[in-house]
Amino acid sequence: MRLYAVAVKILPLLLGSLCSLATLQAAPEMDWPKDLAPATKTLLERSLKAADQHPQVPYKTGAEAPEDGMDCSGAVTYLLGLAGVTPPRSSADMHKWLAKTTTFIVVPADARDIDHPVYEKLRPGDLVFWAHADGRVSHVQLYLGLEKSDRRPVMIGASEGRSYRGRKRSGFGIVDFNVPKPGSETRIVGFGPVPLK
């Protein structure tokens, strides 16, 4: 009887773990522009490899290492570190840091659809920033570009509640790139390339 009680408690946990492992998949093959700078391509390749190597890193505020968990700016800090870049730690400070460059693109408030002309300037390797209605920058991700299979735009970082191809994800990994619709509490406020050596 005792063995049965233990099995009843453990079996759902084991099945849940197996289901989680079954949904893991290799990083997608990307369709990058031919004129992508070598340093940017290296950053993107290392980011995809990191997604493969660390498929179950949980979302954790204030953390920036695969073994501890990651928040959004922690994930970007980790990814940029793979390319030898040390950005400011918070998403707001990263935004200020990147907004000083001449290549930073400010996204107009009415750019609430992927077909808005401003997004024609978005390139693989750009950091993308989201802000609340009050203008406070609250989120950052690394834009990966278009998947080769169906040209779907994707990004990498850490977040809670985003999805990839219809499956909800939490923590570090690759997710669909979506532009917040009108009425959303957040919007994309800017993007730009990371200063790489």
C-alpha positions as CSV (number, residue, x, y, z in Angstrom):
1,M,0.0,0.0,0.0
2,R,2.8,2.4,0.9
3,L,4.5,1.7,-2.5
4,Y,1.2,2.6,-4.3
5,A,1.0,5.9,-2.4
6,V,4.5,6.8,-3.4
7,A,3.9,5.9,-7.0
8,V,0.7,8.1,-7.1
9,K,2.8,11.1,-5.9
10,I,5.8,10.5,-8.1
11,L,4.2,9.4,-11.4
12,P,2.7,12.8,-12.3
13,L,6.0,14.5,-11.6
14,L,7.8,12.0,-13.9
15,L,5.2,12.3,-16.7
16,G,5.5,16.1,-16.4
17,S,9.2,16.0,-16.8
18,L,9.0,13.6,-19.8
19,C,6.4,15.9,-21.5
20,S,8.7,18.9,-20.9
21,L,11.7,17.0,-22.4
22,A,9.5,16.0,-25.4
23,T,8.7,19.6,-26.2
24,L,12.4,20.6,-26.3
25,Q,13.8,21.0,-29.7
26,A,17.0,22.2,-31.4
27,A,17.4,25.9,-32.2
28,P,15.9,26.7,-35.6
29,E,17.9,27.2,-38.8
30,M,18.0,30.9,-39.5
31,D,17.9,32.9,-42.8
32,W,20.4,35.7,-42.2
33,P,21.1,38.5,-44.7
34,K,24.3,37.9,-46.8
35,D,25.7,41.3,-45.6
36,L,25.6,40.4,-41.9
37,A,28.8,41.5,-40.2
38,P,31.0,38.6,-39.1
39,A,31.0,39.8,-35.4
40,T,27.1,39.9,-35.5
41,K,27.0,36.4,-37.1
42,T,29.3,35.1,-34.3
43,L,27.0,36.6,-31.6
44,L,23.9,35.0,-33.2
45,E,25.6,31.6,-33.7
46,R,26.7,31.6,-30.0
47,S,23.2,32.6,-28.9
48,L,21.6,29.7,-30.8
49,K,24.2,27.3,-29.3
50,A,23.4,28.7,-25.8
51,A,19.7,28.0,-26.4
52,D,20.6,24.4,-27.3
53,Q,23.0,24.0,-24.4
54,H,20.6,25.5,-21.8
55,P,17.0,24.4,-22.7
56,Q,15.5,24.6,-19.2
57,V,16.8,27.7,-17.5
58,P,14.0,29.2,-15.4
59,Y,13.0,32.9,-15.3
60,K,14.5,34.5,-12.1
61,T,14.6,38.2,-11.4
62,G,18.1,39.5,-10.9
63,A,19.9,36.4,-12.2
64,E,22.1,36.2,-15.3
65,A,23.6,32.7,-15.4
66,P,22.3,29.4,-16.8
67,E,22.9,27.6,-13.5
68,D,21.0,30.2,-11.5
69,G,18.2,31.3,-13.8
70,M,17.9,34.5,-15.8
71,D,15.7,37.6,-16.2
72,C,15.5,39.4,-19.5
73,S,18.4,41.7,-19.1
74,G,20.4,38.9,-17.4
75,A,19.9,36.7,-20.4
76,V,21.1,39.5,-22.8
77,T,24.0,40.2,-20.5
78,Y,24.9,36.5,-20.7
79,L,24.6,36.4,-24.5
80,L,26.6,39.5,-25.1
81,G,29.2,38.2,-22.7
82,L,29.7,35.3,-25.1
83,A,30.8,37.9,-27.7
84,G,33.1,39.8,-25.3
85,V,30.7,42.7,-24.6
86,T,29.7,43.8,-21.1
87,P,26.5,45.9,-21.3
88,P,24.8,47.7,-18.4
89,R,22.8,45.2,-16.3
90,S,19.2,46.5,-16.4
91,S,17.0,46.7,-19.5
92,A,16.5,50.5,-18.8
93,D,20.2,51.1,-18.6
94,M,20.9,49.0,-21.7
95,H,18.3,51.1,-23.5
96,K,20.1,54.3,-22.4
97,W,23.5,52.8,-23.4
98,L,22.3,51.8,-26.9
99,A,20.2,54.9,-27.5
100,K,23.3,57.0,-27.5
101,T,24.6,55.3,-30.7
102,T,23.9,56.7,-34.2
103,T,22.4,53.3,-35.3
104,F,19.7,53.2,-32.7
105,I,16.1,53.3,-34.1
106,V,13.4,55.0,-32.1
107,V,10.0,53.2,-32.7
108,P,7.1,55.6,-33.1
109,A,4.1,55.0,-30.8
110,D,1.8,54.1,-33.7
111,A,4.1,51.2,-34.8
112,R,1.8,48.5,-33.5
113,D,2.1,46.0,-36.3
114,I,5.0,44.1,-37.8
115,D,4.2,45.6,-41.2
116,H,4.9,49.2,-40.0
117,P,7.8,50.6,-42.1
118,V,10.1,51.1,-39.0
119,Y,10.4,47.3,-38.7
120,E,12.0,47.0,-42.1
121,K,15.1,48.4,-40.4
122,L,15.2,45.6,-37.8
123,R,18.2,43.3,-38.3
124,P,19.4,40.1,-36.7
125,G,21.6,40.9,-33.7
126,D,19.6,44.0,-32.7
127,L,18.5,44.5,-29.1
128,V,14.8,45.2,-28.9
129,F,13.3,47.2,-26.0
130,W,9.8,47.3,-24.6
131,A,8.3,50.0,-22.3
132,H,5.2,50.5,-20.3
133,A,2.7,53.3,-21.1
134,D,4.6,55.6,-18.8
135,G,7.7,55.2,-20.9
136,R,9.6,53.1,-18.4
137,V,11.7,50.5,-20.3
138,S,10.9,47.1,-18.8
139,H,12.1,44.4,-21.2
140,V,14.9,43.6,-23.7
141,Q,15.5,40.7,-26.1
142,L,18.0,39.8,-28.8
143,Y,16.4,39.7,-32.3
144,L,17.5,36.5,-34.1
145,G,15.9,37.2,-37.5
146,L,13.8,35.0,-39.7
147,E,13.6,31.2,-39.5
148,K,14.6,29.5,-42.8
149,S,11.7,27.1,-42.8
150,D,8.9,29.7,-43.0
151,R,10.5,33.1,-42.4
152,R,8.9,33.5,-39.0
153,P,10.6,36.3,-36.9
154,V,12.1,35.0,-33.6
155,M,14.1,36.4,-30.7
156,I,16.1,35.0,-27.8
157,G,16.3,36.0,-24.1
158,A,14.4,35.3,-20.9
159,S,10.7,36.1,-20.2
160,E,7.6,34.8,-18.7
161,G,4.5,33.9,-20.7
162,R,5.8,34.3,-24.2
163,S,5.4,31.6,-26.7
164,Y,7.1,29.8,-29.6
165,R,4.9,28.3,-32.3
166,G,1.9,28.3,-30.1
167,R,3.6,26.8,-27.0
168,K,4.0,28.9,-23.9
169,R,7.5,29.3,-22.5
170,S,8.9,30.6,-19.4
171,G,12.6,31.3,-18.8
172,F,15.5,31.4,-21.2
173,G,15.1,30.4,-24.9
174,I,13.8,31.3,-28.3
175,V,10.4,32.8,-28.7
176,D,8.3,34.3,-31.5
177,F,8.9,38.0,-32.2
178,N,5.5,39.8,-31.9
179,V,4.7,43.5,-31.9
180,P,2.3,44.5,-29.1
181,K,-1.1,45.4,-30.6
182,P,-3.0,48.7,-29.9
183,G,-4.4,48.6,-26.3
184,S,-1.5,46.6,-25.0
185,E,0.1,47.8,-21.7
186,T,3.5,47.8,-23.4
187,R,5.0,48.8,-26.7
188,I,8.3,48.5,-28.5
189,V,10.2,51.7,-28.1
190,G,13.4,51.1,-29.9
191,F,16.0,48.7,-31.3
192,G,19.6,48.7,-32.5
193,P,22.8,46.8,-33.1
194,V,25.1,46.0,-30.2
195,P,28.6,47.7,-30.5
196,L,30.7,44.6,-31.3
197,K,34.5,44.5,-31.7
